[in-house]
Structure formats: C-alpha cells, structure tokens
Amino acid sequence: MTKLVNRLQEEDSTVFNMCKTEVSLDEVKHIGADFSKMIKPVYAVVDKTNNRAIHLHGANYQLIPYDYILYQLSDSLDDYGIDISNTDIQFTVHQDLNYMKLRILFGDNSSYKPYSMSKNDNDKLRFGIELISSYDASLVFTLRAMFVRLICANGMTSYEDVNSSIKRHTRKFDVDTSFEKLRHLNKTFLNMSNTFEVYNHTDLTSAEVDILFKKFAGKNESKYNLLLKVLETPKDKSTLYDVYNALTNYSSHNKRAVREGKIKLTGGHEDYRLDNCKRDSIKSSEDRDFEVNNFVKSNDFVFYYHRGLSNYSKQISQ
C-alpha cells in the first residue's frame, strides 16, 4: 500500500471508504411510468451500495472512480519521490458522492518548505497539491499545485495555471498521464513564487486599484464593494500582490457584499457588509477560481504585471 492511501485510511477511514463505494455507468433505456424510450443514449452513474443514481450523463462521459484516482496519485507521489510525511491533508467527499476534493499542504520540515517573500521574511507562501473530481459533472477533474499565504488575514489561496491538469470526464481523457506533471513539481513551485514576487514589486496608485476592481466586477456593485472590503492595504499603498490577494479572497470565501443603510452620494464601501452565500462552498470556489484565473490572464491585469516585471528585473540585476 502506498503512503498517501495508507494515511487516508488511517486518518479518515470513513471519508476514504466513501471514495471506495462501488459505482457503475449504466445505460438508461426508459424513463417515466409509461417506459418511454430515450431519443439519445443516456447513462447514469450508479451508487451500487445504495442502489441509487448519482447523476445522468451523455454517451461521451467516462466514469473514473474516486478510489482509482487516489491510488494513481498515491503511486505517482511515491514514484517521483515526493515525501508527504510532514504535510497536512484536507480531504472532503460530498455526502451523496457528487464530488471529491483532496488538498496536501507541505509543512516547515518537508521537502517543499514555505517560501518567504523578498520584501518581508514573515510573508510566507505554503506549497500544496490539490486534486478534485466529481461524478455529477459539477467539477472537472483537476490536479494542480497551489500556495496558501500564511500571513494573510484573508487566507489567500492561489493556484497554478500553466502546468495544471484540468480535464472533463470524456472518453478521450487519459487520467493516468495527468499525474506526470508531478515530476516537475519543484519547477512549478519556483515559477509560482517568481510570479508573486513580480506582483509584490508592482506598486499601484489608488486609481489603478480602482480600475482593476471595477474591470473585474463589471456592473456588479456587490462584487466591487466586496473587493474593497477585503483589500488589506490602503488603496494608495497597494501593490498588484494586494489586489491579487483581494481577488483570491473573493474566490475562496463564498461571501457576498450586501448593501445596508442609505446609499451615500460619495460612494464607498461603508454601506456594505459581508454575508455568507447559500451556494455549496466548494462548487462556488471552483467557479470563482475560474473567474479570477481568466481575469489574471486578461490584458487589464497583464499590463500591470509587465510593468512590475520590468521593475523587478532591474532590482535583481543590480
């Protein structure tokens, strides 16, 4: 038995056993009391233990059992020499088996120690690996490297983009090859830390912070005011790193800004309070992560990144 699977069984056998629930992909040939035939092929992911359908899919869907994915990840971690002995593991499975989420965070004494930002040694980024899959198609298969910012009151969580494996469960998807990305985990973490250094060396004016927040929020006043509420620095003393921190707070906390009191003619965020959203937090985070990731790749955000890259390159060359 490989190390990750062994730990999952020892630390949370109930959740791990849920992942081992036998599932099958069965064709649905009739529907309704009159046994009407289906026009197009429809298949159900069936929980064999409880004899119930989890979700319906089209003919192109590929069923990949959770336990198979976990065993593949566990073997890959061993094959590539990635030690998980000094890590924290967060493991979640939806009660109806709709989705699964596994996060491995490397500790201070692990082979991937937290990274200290050059401007502040106490501002540390904790490395991690995240694996997501679902039976109900609400979440696509995802294997990615990640950071958690330890000093951040908002608990900034950031994910890689370039080297992530994000795939739909179609018949063309080969899940086994997805884990090959772990071979270059050191390089992935290095690239991510370099990107954040550039963010942190990109000073912004108050007007530029406002431009970025409004571009991201569009016409959504609630979203714009949420970003203002969670920004941890004064607008006129913020960097691109601070803006990114606010964006990832939006994506990872499943909150919304609710207007209260009278509307001020001068605007501002004092008339808003943060409230919890009713949507499933994991599904909400995935949708918002996608939204933030697209914005970070947009010309609006990249323009400031390139300005910071030029400044940072000059500093490290001196």
Salt bridges, closest charged atoms under 4 A:
GLU11 OE2 - ARG7 NE 2.86
ASP47 OD2 - ARG52 NE 3.47
ASP88 OD2 - ARG126 NH2 2.66
ASP123 OD2 - ARG149 NH2 2.85
GLU130 OE2 - LYS101 NZ 3.75
GLU130 OE2 - ARG103 NH2 2.78
GLU130 OE1 - ARG144 NH2 2.75
ASP136 OD2 - LYS283 NZ 3.30
GLU160 OE2 - LYS181 NZ 2.85
ASP161 OD1 - LYS297 NZ 3.82
GLU197 OE1 - HIS201 ND1 3.83
GLU208 OE2 - ARG307 NH1 2.94
ASP210 OD2 - LYS214 NZ 3.29
ASP210 OD1 - LYS235 NZ 2.92
GLU260 OE1 - ARG273 NE 3.22
ASP275 OD2 - ARG273 NH1 3.49
GLU286 OE2 - ARG144 NH2 2.98
ASP287 OD2 - ARG279 NH2 2.41
ASP289 OD2 - ARG144 NH2 3.61
GLU291 OE2 - LYS223 NZ 2.46
ASP300 OD1 - LYS215 NZ 3.96
